[in-house]
Amino acid sequence: MASKSRSSIVHVSLMVALLATNIILADDNVPIPDDMSQLNRWYHKNVKPLSQRKNTLDPALVAVESEITVIKVKQDGSGNFKTINEAMKSIPKGNTKRMIVYIGGGTYNEKIRIEREKPFIMLYGTPGKMPTLTYGGTALKYGTLDSATLIVESDYFVPSNIIISNFAPRPDGKRKGAQAVALRASGDKATFYKVTLLGLQDTLCDDEDWHIYKDCLIQGTVDFVFGNGKTMFLNTELRFLGDEGMSVITAHARDKNTDDTGYSFVRCDVTGTENGTLLGRAWMSKSKVVFAYSNLGGVVNKAAWSNNFHPEYDRPFSLYKTSPEALSLSPPEGPNFGILVIQDVMDLEPISCFGLRQYHEVKELPFPQNMNPELFYRSGISINRATHYHHVAFVPVLNQPLSSNKYYVIQQNGKHKGEAYIISKEEDLSTSDFYNSVCDESLHHLDISNTYQEFEIYPRRSKVTLRGGFSAKSVALDGYPPRFLSTRWKLSASASDDSSIIGEALGVNDALRARKPKLNSTLANKRSSESVSVGKWYCPFMFIKERTHKTLKEEMRKSMFYEMTLEQKWEEIYSCENGMIGNNTVNVDAVVQKEKVVVAGWEAMIDEMDVAEGLLWFNSFSNVGEKNSVGLSTAIFARMKWEQERVGWIEGKEKQIRAKKVEVFEGTNGWKKFVCYVLVETFVLKRLDGSFVLSYAFKHYHHLTSKWE
């Protein structure tokens, strides 16, 4: 899905896509306003003047602001010092005053370090005549972190109306140690206001501790905001200059779940001279970055995030807050595609239930699918008051945008686990007892063509208490939902075992798919090339059945999703050796099996007689006659075929086809062996624990390649 201005990148899936949402609250729990024009009002209301906030501010900060010293730096000699370094040396270690260093206009070619023992320093320039602090330090000479023009190790640092740059040459991807930092912020509780940071690779090292950047500009090419700080960037421009190699804005270094760090970009603008930058890459295993209410300016690559070549780093919780227009985007092209919402349970509000237990309440649509949900509602009054619980999952209806709020409601436990609730038709209800004849237990296998399994969820408040909640209505005009769905109910959620396993799933990478796998330089004992993954999806368990005996307890532990990948490889179909001197022509004539399904390690055949419940069954038999069966939803099967046909694969009635080709050797030193390969694309279905379920291979006989030795 292409990125749009103020829209969210989604993780594409065969049946669904993953969309993460994060809610960011301001200080004092005042929500950040949707209206951009109200942003400054919100900011000033929540960052109140000192006189109004003395009882809540850091005591050390309150004490130091009562005594202020001003130092002036001017290149013409009219100030206290001519250089910034001279001014820094004049400030004593263990300083307990707010030291305001006023810097006159001009360019200061200095490398500056503000030591940790010198807190409470402010650098201030004149708006319109902002001074420029610049140097050309590189990682080759100083190391990356110490290459910075300005290194701030002290706490309570405040710069305003300052330009900080590093003028080192542009990295070319070949020169080692070309990283060049403009600013390294390593102190705690620093505030940057109207600061411009100019550089290329590694412009800002937001190293550690708490910081805020407001009304700033940060410019660079690769990783130009990196580190492990706990930082908010508010109303800040991120200017991407373009790079021939990897183009990425952030590289966060969080590597432990216990680290309370991360980058939050709120009301920011991503601008640039070229398209194709990524919002961030996982520098470490637990990197955490959020973009909220931000304008992407059309320069962000649709992938948005990179796992930095570490699939184990994939976590779909570092996405930016979606906007209403993103929710309205239709699913990508092709049949039977949907969107799943993935959310961290810690982003939900913990609520106490009558003091007996705590749960996390889901308060807004769309609903997340990576948690254990529990629907509950209350009935009766006084001593007859009762709370009712239903363990159901809400799966977005296929081929619909999230804003439609249409869901399949799936039973999550018991012998009917995986079955969908059905809406009652008016003609099936009793006219004498209309309400009570609506059934709460009407369940059936999921049928995506049946609109009587589609529910529209909408917010609903109590008329008495005005408390929020939800209710469901029928998508079909003559339908009536089960009673527990049509009443006002709430939804709680807890973390599931799947939450930490689910990774990035971006669907098919068309660019990688078109590139085709590489063949090794040698053909010795090689029947195929290495497989390359060119696509990844997640499939809800309702669309897949495994016909093996399981206890009810084993069924209850079944994951909500299966993982589906699409892999490419070259597979040998013909080979020969050169037995004649001067023979430079080879006539390829090979029989190619168009499709091959494997279940439990053995080739499987489709059971055309068993198509019940919308499933196609594939059966395999081991060498001792043991039968293994896997059922795929016809919806998944249709999507797989569509993915193949859109790149030229032709179904037809024949199971095999002859591949013919004449190859001519054009070398000068002769050849010993010739091998012809066919392109094979294989869908591989696995459980979330990594165990194999099924593979379905499609051989593209119109894509042949060959190698000579």
C-alpha positions in Angstrom: 0.0 0.0 0.0 1.5 3.3 -1.0 2.1 5.9 1.7 -0.1 9.0 1.7 0.2 12.3 3.4 -0.8 11.7 7.1 -1.6 8.1 6.4 -0.5 4.8 7.9 1.7 2.1 6.4 0.1 -1.3 6.8 1.7 -4.8 6.9 0.1 -6.6 4.0 -1.1 -10.2 4.4 -2.6 -12.9 2.2 -6.0 -12.5 3.9 -5.2 -9.5 6.1 -2.8 -6.6 6.7 -1.3 -5.5 9.9 -1.9 -2.0 11.1 -0.5 -0.7 14.3 -1.9 2.2 16.3 -0.5 4.0 19.3 -2.2 6.6 21.4 0.0 9.4 22.6 -1.1 11.7 25.4 0.2 15.0 26.4 1.4 16.1 29.8 -1.5 16.1 32.4 -3.3 13.6 30.1 -4.6 16.3 27.8 -4.9 14.7 24.3 -2.9 16.3 21.5 -5.4 18.2 19.4 -6.3 17.0 15.9 -6.5 20.6 14.7 -3.0 21.8 13.8 -4.0 25.4 14.5 -4.6 24.4 18.2 -1.1 22.9 18.7 0.6 25.9 20.1 -2.3 26.6 22.5 -2.1 23.0 23.7 1.7 23.3 24.1 1.6 26.5 26.2 -1.3 25.2 28.3 0.6 22.0 29.2 4.1 23.6 29.6 3.0 26.4 32.0 5.1 29.3 33.1 7.4 28.7 36.1 5.2 30.8 38.4 2.3 28.5 37.9 4.2 25.2 38.0 6.6 25.5 41.0 4.9 22.7 42.8 5.2 20.2 39.9 8.5 21.1 38.3 11.9 19.5 39.0 13.1 21.1 42.3 16.6 21.4 40.9 15.3 23.3 37.9 13.1 25.6 40.1 16.0 26.5 42.3 18.5 27.3 39.4 16.0 29.5 37.5 16.0 31.9 40.4 19.5 33.0 39.6 20.6 33.7 36.1 23.9 34.7 34.6 24.3 36.0 31.0 27.5 35.5 29.0 27.9 37.1 25.6 29.9 35.6 22.7 30.6 37.9 19.8 33.2 37.6 17.1 33.8 41.3 16.9 35.1 41.4 20.5 32.2 43.4 22.0 31.1 40.5 24.2 32.7 38.6 27.0 34.3 36.1 24.7 35.0 35.7 21.0 34.6 31.9 20.9 32.1 29.5 22.3 34.8 27.2 23.8 36.2 30.1 25.8 32.7 30.8 27.2 32.3 27.1 28.1 35.7 27.1 29.9 34.5 30.0 32.0 31.6 28.1 33.5 32.6 26.3 36.7 32.1 22.6 37.2 29.2 22.0 39.6 27.4 25.1 38.3 24.2 25.8 40.1 23.0 28.8 38.1 21.1 29.1 34.8 24.0 30.2 32.5 22.6 31.9 29.4 25.3 32.1 26.7 24.2 34.6 24.1 25.9 34.0 20.7 26.1 36.8 18.2 25.4 36.2 14.5 28.1 34.6 12.3 29.8 31.2 11.7 31.7 29.6 14.5 34.1 26.9 13.3 34.5 25.1 16.5 34.3 21.6 18.0 32.5 22.0 21.3 32.0 19.7 24.3 29.8 20.7 27.2 30.8 18.4 30.1 28.5 16.6 32.3 29.7 18.5 35.4 28.3 21.8 33.8 24.5 21.6 33.9 21.9 24.4 33.4 23.5 25.9 30.3 21.4 27.7 27.6 22.8 28.7 24.2 20.7 31.5 22.7 20.9 33.3 19.3 18.9 36.1 17.7 16.0 35.0 15.5 16.7 36.2 11.9 20.5 36.2 12.6 20.9 32.7 14.0 24.6 31.8 14.7 26.0 28.7 13.0 28.1 26.3 14.9 30.0 24.1 12.4 32.9 21.6 12.2 33.9 18.9 9.8 34.6 16.0 12.2 34.2 12.4 10.9 34.0 9.0 12.4 37.3 8.1 10.8 39.2 10.6 13.0 37.0 10.8 16.1 34.7 7.8 16.1 31.0 8.3 15.3 29.8 9.6 18.6 32.7 12.0 19.1 32.6 13.4 15.5 29.8 15.8 16.6 30.3 19.5 16.2 28.5 20.0 19.5 28.6 17.3 22.2 26.2 17.9 25.1 26.8 15.7 28.2 25.3 18.0 30.8 21.7 18.0 32.1 19.1 20.7 31.6 20.6 22.0 28.4 18.5 24.5 26.4 19.5 25.8 23.0 17.3 28.2 21.0 17.7 30.0 17.6 20.9 28.1 16.8 22.2 26.4 13.7 24.4 23.3 14.3 26.1 21.7 11.3 28.8 19.3 10.2 30.3 20.1 6.8 32.2 16.8 6.3 32.0 15.5 2.7 29.0 13.5 1.6 29.4 9.7 2.2 29.7 7.7 -1.0 29.3 4.2 0.4 32.9 3.4 -0.2 34.9 5.7 2.1 35.2 4.2 5.6 34.4 6.4 8.6 32.3 8.9 6.7 29.7 9.3 9.4 29.6 12.9 10.6 27.4 14.0 13.6 26.3 17.6 14.0 24.8 17.2 17.5 25.2 14.6 20.2 22.7 14.9 23.1 23.7 12.7 26.0 22.5 14.7 29.0 19.1 14.5 30.7 16.1 16.8 30.4 17.3 18.9 27.4 14.9 21.1 25.5 15.7 22.2 21.9 13.6 25.1 20.6 13.9 26.5 17.0 17.2 24.7 16.4 18.4 23.7 12.9 20.6 20.6 12.6 22.4 20.2 9.2 24.3 17.1 8.2 24.2 14.0 6.0 24.7 10.6 7.6 24.1 10.5 11.4 23.2 14.2 11.8 21.6 13.9 15.2 22.8 11.5 17.8 20.0 11.6 20.3 22.0 9.4 22.6 20.2 8.9 25.9 17.8 10.3 28.5 14.8 12.6 28.1 14.7 15.3 25.4 12.2 17.4 23.5 12.6 19.1 20.2 10.0 21.8 19.2 9.9 23.8 16.0 13.2 22.4 14.8 14.6 21.3 11.5 16.8 18.2 11.1 18.4 17.5 7.7 20.2 14.4 6.6 20.4 11.3 4.3 20.9 8.1 6.4 20.1 7.5 10.1 20.0 11.2 10.6 18.2 10.7 13.9 19.8 7.9 15.9 20.5 6.8 19.5 18.5 5.4 22.5 16.9 8.6 23.9 13.4 8.9 25.3 12.5 11.9 23.1 9.5 13.8 21.6 9.9 15.7 18.4 7.0 18.2 18.2 6.2 20.3 15.1 9.6 19.5 13.6 10.7 19.2 10.0 12.7 16.1 8.9 14.3 17.0 5.6 15.5 14.1 3.6 18.3 14.9 1.1 18.3 11.6 -0.8 20.9 8.9 -0.9 22.0 6.3 -3.5 22.2 3.6 -0.9 19.9 3.0 2.1 17.7 6.0 2.8 16.3 6.0 6.3 15.4 8.7 8.8 15.6 7.0 12.2 17.7 4.3 13.8 16.7 3.7 17.4 18.9 1.6 19.6 16.6 0.1 22.2 17.6 -3.5 22.9 15.6 -4.5 26.0 11.9 -4.6 26.7 12.7 -3.0 30.1 14.3 0.1 28.5 11.9 3.0 28.8 13.1 4.7 25.7 11.8 5.6 22.2 11.2 8.3 19.7 7.8 10.0 19.3 7.3 12.3 16.3 4.1 14.4 16.8 2.8 16.9 14.2 6.0 16.6 12.2 6.6 17.1 8.5 8.8 14.7 6.4 10.1 16.7 3.4 12.7 15.9 0.8 14.2 16.2 -2.6 13.6 12.5 -3.6 11.1 9.8 -2.9 11.9 6.5 -1.2 13.1 7.1 2.3 12.2 4.8 5.2 10.9 6.2 8.5 13.2 4.0 10.4 15.2 0.8 10.8 15.7 -1.4 13.8 19.2 -0.6 14.9 18.7 -2.9 17.8 16.3 -5.7 18.6 13.6 -3.6 20.4 13.8 -0.3 18.5 10.7 1.9 19.2 9.6 4.7 17.0 6.1 6.3 16.6 5.0 8.8 14.0 1.7 10.5 15.1 -0.5 13.0 13.2 2.5 13.7 10.9 2.7 14.7 7.2 4.8 12.4 5.2 4.9 14.6 2.2 4.9 11.8 -0.4 8.6 11.0 0.1 8.3 7.9 2.3 8.7 4.5 0.8 5.6 2.3 1.1 7.6 -0.2 3.2 8.2 2.5 5.8 10.2 0.4 8.2 13.2 -2.0 7.9 14.2 -4.8 10.2 17.8 -4.0 9.3 18.3 -7.5 7.8 17.3 -9.1 11.1 13.9 -10.8 10.7 13.9 -11.5 14.4 13.7 -7.7 15.1 10.4 -7.5 13.3 7.8 -6.0 15.7 4.7 -4.2 14.3 4.3 -1.8 17.2 6.6 0.9 16.0 4.3 2.4 13.5 2.9 5.9 13.4 -0.6 6.8 14.4 -3.1 6.3 11.7 -5.3 9.1 10.4 -9.0 8.9 9.3 -8.1 8.9 5.6 -5.8 5.9 6.1 -8.6 3.9 7.6 -10.7 4.6 4.5 -8.1 3.3 2.1 -9.3 0.1 0.3 -7.3 -3.1 0.7 -4.7 -3.7 -2.1 -5.6 -5.1 -5.5 -6.8 -8.7 -5.8 -9.4 -11.0 -4.3 -9.9 -11.9 -0.7 -7.7 -9.4 1.1 -8.3 -7.6 4.4 -6.6 -5.7 7.1 -5.8 -6.6 10.7 -5.0 -4.1 13.4 -2.0 -4.9 15.6 -1.7 -3.0 18.9 0.4 -3.3 22.0 -1.8 -4.2 25.0 0.2 -1.6 27.1 -1.3 1.1 24.9 -4.8 0.3 26.3 -6.2 1.8 29.4 -6.2 -0.5 32.5 -9.7 -0.5 34.2 -10.7 -2.0 37.5 -13.8 -4.2 37.5 -15.6 -3.7 40.8 -12.1 -4.0 42.5 -12.0 -7.7 41.7 -9.6 -7.7 38.7 -8.0 -5.4 36.2 -8.4 -5.6 32.4 -7.4 -3.5 29.5 -10.3 -1.9 27.8 -10.6 -1.3 24.0 -12.3 2.0 23.7 -12.1 2.8 20.0 -12.5 1.3 16.5 -10.8 -0.4 14.7 -10.4 -3.4 17.1 -7.0 -5.1 17.4 -6.7 -8.8 16.4 -3.4 -9.8 18.1 -4.9 -9.9 21.6 -7.2 -12.2 23.6 -10.5 -10.3 23.5 -13.4 -10.7 25.8 -16.8 -9.1 25.2 -18.9 -8.3 28.3 -22.1 -6.6 29.3 -24.3 -6.2 32.3 -28.0 -6.9 32.8 -30.5 -6.6 35.6 -30.5 -4.3 38.6 -29.7 -4.5 42.3 -29.2 -8.1 43.6 -30.1 -9.4 40.1 -27.3 -7.5 38.5 -25.1 -9.9 36.4 -22.1 -9.6 34.1 -22.0 -11.8 31.0 -18.9 -12.7 29.1 -18.3 -13.9 25.5 -14.9 -15.0 24.2 -15.1 -13.9 20.6 -12.7 -12.5 18.0 -13.5 -9.7 15.7 -11.9 -10.2 12.2 -12.3 -7.4 9.6 -14.5 -8.4 6.6 -12.4 -9.1 3.5 -12.1 -6.5 0.7 -13.3 -3.7 2.9 -11.5 -0.6 4.4 -11.1 -0.5 8.1 -13.4 2.5 8.3 -16.4 0.3 7.3 -16.2 -1.2 10.8 -17.4 -4.5 9.4 -16.4 -7.7 11.2 -16.8 -11.4 11.3 -17.5 -12.4 14.9 -15.6 -15.7 15.6 -16.2 -18.0 18.6 -12.9 -18.3 20.5 -13.4 -21.3 22.8 -15.3 -24.6 23.2 -16.1 -27.2 20.5 -17.3 -24.4 18.2 -14.0 -22.5 18.2 -13.3 -20.9 14.9 -17.0 -20.8 13.8 -18.7 -17.6 12.9 -21.8 -16.1 14.4 -24.8 -15.8 12.0 -27.4 -13.0 11.8 -31.0 -14.2 12.0 -33.3 -13.4 9.1 -36.6 -11.7 9.8 -38.5 -14.6 8.1 -37.0 -17.1 10.6 -38.1 -15.2 13.7 -41.2 -15.9 15.7 -43.8 -13.1 15.4 -45.2 -13.9 18.9 -41.8 -13.6 20.7 -39.7 -11.7 18.3 -36.9 -10.6 20.7 -36.3 -14.0 22.4 -36.4 -15.9 19.2 -33.2 -14.2 18.1 -30.6 -16.9 18.8 -27.3 -16.2 20.6 -25.8 -19.6 19.7 -26.2 -19.6 15.9 -22.8 -20.6 14.6 -21.5 -21.9 11.3 -18.2 -22.3 9.5 -17.0 -19.0 8.1 -18.4 -18.2 4.6 -17.0 -15.0 3.2 -19.8 -14.9 0.6 -22.5 -14.9 3.3 -23.5 -11.3 4.2 -25.4 -12.8 7.2 -22.1 -13.4 8.9 -21.1 -9.7 8.5 -21.6 -7.3 11.5 -21.2 -3.6 11.5 -19.8 -2.4 14.9 -20.6 1.1 16.1 -19.9 3.2 19.3 -22.9 3.3 21.7 -23.2 5.2 24.9 -25.4 4.4 27.9 -28.5 6.7 27.9 -28.3 6.8 31.7 -24.6 6.9 32.6 -23.3 8.1 29.2 -20.5 5.6 29.5 -19.1 4.4 26.2 -19.3 1.0 24.6 -20.2 -0.7 21.4 -23.1 -2.5 19.7 -23.5 -4.4 16.5 -26.0 -4.3 13.7 -26.6 -6.5 10.6 -25.0 -5.6 7.3 -27.9 -7.4 5.6 -31.0 -5.2 5.7 -33.4 -7.9 6.9 -31.0 -9.3 9.6 -31.0 -9.3 13.4 -27.7 -9.9 15.3 -27.5 -12.2 18.3 -28.8 -10.6 21.5 -25.4 -10.3 23.1 -24.1 -8.3 20.1 -27.1 -6.0 19.7 -27.0 -4.8 23.3 -24.5 -2.3 24.5 -21.3 -4.1 25.4 -17.6 -3.4 26.2 -14.5 -5.1 25.0 -11.5 -6.0 27.1 -8.2 -7.4 25.9 -5.1 -9.1 27.2 -1.8 -10.1 25.7 -1.8 -13.3 23.7 1.0 -15.7 23.1 1.0 -14.6 19.4 1.7 -10.9 20.2 5.5 -11.3 20.5 5.8 -13.7 17.5 3.9 -11.8 14.8 6.4 -9.9 12.7 6.4 -7.7 9.6 4.3 -8.9 6.7 4.3 -6.6 3.7 2.8 -8.9 1.2 4.7 -9.4 -2.1 7.8 -7.4 -2.6 7.3 -6.8 -6.3 10.8 -5.3 -6.9 12.5 -8.3 -5.3 10.2 -10.7 -7.0 11.0 -9.3 -10.4 14.7 -9.5 -9.7 14.7 -13.3 -9.6 17.1 -15.4 -7.4 20.8 -15.6 -8.3 22.4 -18.8 -9.6 25.6 -19.9 -7.9 28.8 -19.7 -10.1 29.2 -23.5 -9.9 26.7 -26.2 -10.7 28.4 -29.0 -8.9 25.8 -31.2 -7.2 23.2 -28.4 -7.3 19.7 -29.3 -8.3 18.3 -25.8 -7.5 19.3 -22.4 -6.3 18.9 -21.1 -2.8 15.3 -20.1 -2.0 14.6 -16.4 -1.6 11.6 -15.1 0.2 9.7 -12.5 -1.8 6.5 -12.2 0.2 4.9 -12.7 3.6 1.3 -12.8 4.9 -0.7 -13.9 7.9 -3.8 -16.1 7.6 -6.4 -16.3 10.4 -6.9 -19.9 11.6 -10.5 -20.1 10.5 -9.3 -20.3 6.9 -7.1 -23.4 7.5 -8.0 -26.8 8.9 -5.7 -29.6 9.9 -7.4 -33.0 10.0 -5.5 -34.5 12.9 -6.9 -35.7 16.2 -6.6 -33.0 18.9 -8.0 -32.8 22.4 -10.1 -29.8 23.3 -7.2 -28.4 25.3 -4.9 -28.6 22.3 -7.5 -26.8 20.1 -7.8 -24.1 22.7 -4.0 -23.5 22.5 -4.2 -23.1 18.7 -2.7 -19.8 17.4 -4.9 -17.2 15.9 -2.7 -17.0 12.8 -0.7 -19.1 10.4 2.3 -17.6 8.6 2.4 -17.8 4.8 5.5 -16.9 2.7 6.2 -16.9 -1.0 9.6 -18.2 -2.0 11.4 -18.2 -5.3 14.1 -20.5 -6.6 15.5 -21.9 -9.8 15.0 -25.7 -10.2 16.8 -27.9 -12.6 14.7 -29.5 -15.4 17.4 -30.6 -17.9 21.1 -31.1 -18.0 23.7 -32.6 -20.3 27.4 -33.0 -20.7 29.4 -32.1 -23.8 30.6 -35.3 -25.4 31.6 -33.8 -28.8 34.3 -31.3 -29.7 32.8 -28.3 -31.4 29.2 -29.0 -30.3 27.9 -25.6 -29.2 24.1 -26.3 -29.5 21.8 -27.9 -26.9 18.2 -28.8 -27.5 16.2 -28.5 -24.3 13.2 -30.8 -24.1 11.8 -31.4 -20.6 8.5 -32.4 -19.0 7.6 -29.9 -16.3 5.0 -30.6 -13.5 3.1 -27.3 -13.3 2.0 -27.6 -9.6 3.2 -29.6 -6.6 1.7 -29.7 -3.1 3.5 -31.2 -0.1 1.9 -32.1 3.2 3.9 -33.7 6.0 6.9 -34.2 3.8 5.0 -36.1 1.1 3.5 -35.0 -2.2 -0.3 -34.4 -1.7 -3.2 -34.6 -4.1 -6.4 -32.5 -4.0 -9.5 -34.3 -2.8 -12.0 -33.0 -5.4 -14.8 -34.9 -3.7 -14.4 -33.1 -0.4 -15.2 -29.4 -0.7 -17.4 -29.0 2.3 -17.3 -25.8 4.5 -15.6 -23.8 1.8 -12.3 -25.8 2.1 -10.1 -27.6 -0.5 -8.5 -30.6 1.1 -5.0 -31.8 0.3 -4.1 -35.4 1.3 -0.7 -37.1 1.4 0.2 -40.6 2.3 3.6 -41.6 3.8 5.5 -44.7 2.8 3.7 -46.7 5.5 0.3 -45.4 4.4 -0.3 -42.8 7.1 -2.7 -40.1 5.9 -2.2 -36.4 6.5 -4.7 -33.8 5.4 -4.8 -30.0 5.3 -7.8 -27.9 4.2 -7.3 -24.5 2.7 -10.1 -22.0 2.4 -11.2 -21.4 -1.2 -10.6 -17.7 -0.5 -6.9 -18.4 0.2 -6.6 -20.7 -2.8 -8.2 -18.1 -5.1 -5.7 -15.5 -3.8 -2.7 -17.8 -4.4 -3.8 -18.5 -8.0 -4.4 -14.8 -8.6 -0.9 -14.0 -7.3 0.6 -16.5 -9.8 -1.5 -15.5 -12.8 -0.7 -11.9 -12.5 3.0 -12.7 -13.3 2.2 -15.0 -16.2 1.5 -18.4 -14.8 -1.3 -20.1 -16.8 -3.5 -22.7 -15.1 -5.1 -24.8 -17.9 -6.3 -28.4 -17.6 -2.9 -30.2 -18.2 -0.9 -31.2 -15.1 2.4 -31.3 -17.1 3.8 -29.3 -20.0 6.8 -29.7 -22.3 9.4 -27.0 -22.0 11.4 -26.7 -25.3 14.3 -24.4 -26.0 17.4 -24.2 -28.2 20.5 -22.9 -26.4 23.7 -21.9 -28.2 27.1 -21.6 -26.4 28.8 -18.3 -27.3 32.0 -18.7 -25.3 35.5 -19.3 -26.7 37.0 -22.0 -24.4 34.3 -24.7 -24.8 32.0 -26.1 -22.2 31.7 -29.3 -20.2 28.2 -29.2 -18.7 24.9 -27.4 -19.4 21.9 -27.1 -17.0 18.5 -25.6 -17.7 16.4 -24.3 -14.8 12.7 -23.3 -14.4 11.5 -20.6 -12.1 9.5 -22.1 -9.1 7.4 -20.0 -6.8 6.3 -21.8 -3.7 3.8 -20.7 -1.0 4.9 -22.1 2.3 2.4 -22.3 5.2 3.8 -22.7 8.7 2.4 -22.5 12.3 3.6 -19.6 14.3 6.0 -21.9 16.2 7.8 -22.4 12.8 6.6 -25.9 12.2 5.7 -26.9 8.6 2.1 -27.3 7.5 1.9 -27.2 3.7 3.8 -26.0 0.6 2.3 -25.3 -2.8 4.7 -24.9 -5.7 3.9 -23.3 -9.1 6.5 -23.9 -11.9 6.7 -21.0 -14.3 7.7 -22.9 -17.5 7.8 -19.6 -19.4 10.7 -18.4 -17.2 13.7 -20.6 -18.0 17.4 -19.8 -17.5 20.6 -21.8 -18.1 24.2 -22.1 -17.0 27.3 -23.4 -18.8 30.4 -24.9 -17.3 
